Amino acid sequence: MSATKTITCPNCGHGIVVYSNPVPTVDIIIEYKGGIVMVYRKNPPAGWALPGGFVDYGESVEHAAIREAREETGLRLENLRMFHVYSSPDRDPRGHTITTVFVAQGRGRLAAGDDAANAGIFSLDNLPQDVAFDHAIIIGDYSSWRKGEDKGLLYK
């Protein structure tokens, strides 16, 4: 079910149906120096998050992941692979997004940039308290997967 609204064309006066569709995003679990990289967001919603962002028009999700990781962390990615897709309509308080989550190894020097006010390396058993979006769930699923406890991530 997609939400729609009708606006009036300023030239001819006819109604135009505008669809409200979920927006594609990417998030990246970057394995780096024995932990995973998280960024503290400059913009609302506040909190620590996996590096990521919106997919640009004409861009593949793989390229978006590489771009967002570089912009927010300064790191290059190696061995990029898709982990899972998360699509709960309430996963982002700004609106309905669908994220493709990737896992990769980070290379280079970690430095916060773009939308990131800070960047840090966290072990899976010592995550920050204020985690944004549904990223605590994503990291929990990743942790289970790393331990070989895959809980049927193909569909939740």
C-alpha positions as semicolon CSV with decimal commas, in nm:
position;residue;x (nm);y (nm);z (nm)
1;M;0,000;0,000;0,000
2;S;0,151;0,333;-0,099
3;A;0,033;0,667;0,027
4;T;-0,074;0,916;-0,236
5;K;-0,184;1,274;-0,250
6;T;-0,314;1,482;-0,533
7;I;-0,171;1,821;-0,622
8;T;-0,298;2,064;-0,882
9;C;-0,093;2,135;-1,192
10;P;-0,022;2,511;-1,193
11;N;-0,041;2,522;-1,575
12;C;-0,355;2,323;-1,663
13;G;-0,535;2,284;-1,330
14;H;-0,566;1,905;-1,355
15;G;-0,493;1,681;-1,060
16;I;-0,157;1,505;-1,043
17;V;-0,116;1,199;-0,822
18;V;0,203;1,208;-0,617
19;Y;0,318;0,878;-0,464
20;S;0,497;0,855;-0,133
21;N;0,737;0,562;-0,162
22;P;1,004;0,429;0,075
23;V;1,347;0,581;0,020
24;P;1,652;0,355;-0,041
25;T;1,947;0,386;0,196
26;V;2,262;0,192;0,277
27;D;2,441;0,117;0,603
28;I;2,785;-0,036;0,634
29;I;2,928;-0,250;0,911
30;I;3,294;-0,162;0,875
31;E;3,526;-0,408;1,048
32;Y;3,831;-0,209;1,156
33;K;4,111;-0,264;1,410
34;G;3,928;-0,539;1,599
35;G;3,591;-0,365;1,621
36;I;3,327;-0,195;1,408
37;V;3,314;0,169;1,307
38;M;3,028;0,390;1,423
39;V;2,975;0,761;1,367
40;Y;2,808;1,015;1,592
41;R;2,554;1,203;1,382
42;K;2,579;1,580;1,327
43;N;2,212;1,601;1,230
44;P;1,894;1,468;1,394
45;P;1,821;1,208;1,494
46;A;2,114;1,222;1,735
47;G;2,316;0,921;1,837
48;W;2,579;0,675;1,724
49;A;2,505;0,503;1,395
50;L;2,658;0,278;1,137
51;P;2,807;0,481;0,853
52;G;2,556;0,516;0,572
53;G;2,306;0,733;0,396
54;F;2,074;0,783;0,103
55;V;2,129;0,623;-0,236
56;D;2,160;0,890;-0,506
57;Y;1,951;0,868;-0,822
58;G;2,141;0,664;-1,082
59;E;2,369;0,508;-0,819
60;S;2,392;0,140;-0,725
61;V;2,362;0,046;-0,358
62;E;2,719;-0,091;-0,371
63;H;2,854;0,242;-0,496
64;A;2,645;0,431;-0,238
65;A;2,800;0,218;0,039
66;I;3,153;0,288;-0,085
67;R;3,079;0,661;-0,121
68;E;2,907;0,700;0,217
69;A;3,182;0,509;0,399
70;R;3,449;0,731;0,243
71;E;3,255;1,054;0,313
72;E;3,173;0,975;0,677
73;T;3,482;0,781;0,789
74;G;3,762;0,849;0,541
75;L;3,807;0,472;0,501
76;R;3,833;0,266;0,185
77;L;3,632;-0,056;0,183
78;E;3,760;-0,401;0,095
79;N;3,566;-0,724;0,051
80;L;3,227;-0,548;0,039
81;R;2,940;-0,796;0,071
82;M;2,570;-0,760;0,133
83;F;2,450;-0,862;0,478
84;H;2,075;-0,801;0,494
85;V;1,789;-0,564;0,407
86;Y;1,587;-0,389;0,678
87;S;1,254;-0,233;0,583
88;S;1,037;-0,176;0,889
89;P;0,834;0,140;0,815
90;D;0,929;0,284;1,156
91;R;1,304;0,214;1,140
92;D;1,382;0,583;1,068
93;P;1,188;0,860;1,249
94;R;1,226;1,088;0,944
95;G;1,022;0,859;0,720
96;H;0,998;0,514;0,564
97;T;1,340;0,399;0,442
98;I;1,463;0,063;0,321
99;T;1,829;-0,002;0,393
100;T;2,064;-0,249;0,235
101;V;2,329;-0,332;0,492
102;F;2,680;-0,427;0,385
103;V;2,982;-0,568;0,568
104;A;3,336;-0,473;0,466
105;Q;3,684;-0,429;0,604
106;G;3,803;-0,070;0,641
107;R;4,144;0,045;0,524
108;G;4,315;0,377;0,586
109;R;4,294;0,630;0,868
110;L;3,961;0,675;1,045
111;A;3,844;1,039;1,040
112;A;3,491;1,174;1,089
113;G;3,359;1,371;0,794
114;D;3,044;1,486;0,613
115;D;2,741;1,409;0,838
116;A;2,959;1,260;1,113
117;A;3,055;1,475;1,413
118;N;3,273;1,195;1,551
119;A;3,385;0,845;1,456
120;G;3,486;0,561;1,683
121;I;3,571;0,194;1,695
122;F;3,352;-0,023;1,918
123;S;3,371;-0,388;2,016
124;L;3,048;-0,582;1,981
125;D;3,029;-0,626;2,359
126;N;3,089;-0,256;2,435
127;L;2,858;-0,049;2,214
128;P;2,755;0,307;2,298
129;Q;2,422;0,355;2,479
130;D;2,268;0,608;2,240
131;V;2,242;0,415;1,913
132;A;2,028;0,576;1,641
133;F;1,764;0,421;1,416
134;D;1,741;0,040;1,431
135;H;2,119;0,003;1,426
136;A;2,132;-0,180;1,761
137;I;1,911;-0,450;1,604
138;I;2,131;-0,462;1,293
139;I;2,447;-0,491;1,502
140;G;2,284;-0,762;1,715
141;D;2,198;-0,961;1,402
142;Y;2,554;-0,911;1,275
143;S;2,695;-1,029;1,608
144;S;2,479;-1,344;1,595
145;W;2,587;-1,407;1,237
146;R;2,956;-1,369;1,330
147;K;2,909;-1,626;1,608
148;G;2,742;-1,867;1,365
149;E;2,405;-1,817;1,530
150;D;2,226;-1,702;1,214
151;K;1,867;-1,659;1,321
152;G;1,707;-1,687;0,978
153;L;1,797;-1,337;0,864
154;L;1,639;-1,390;0,525
155;Y;1,304;-1,283;0,664
156;K;1,194;-1,142;0,998
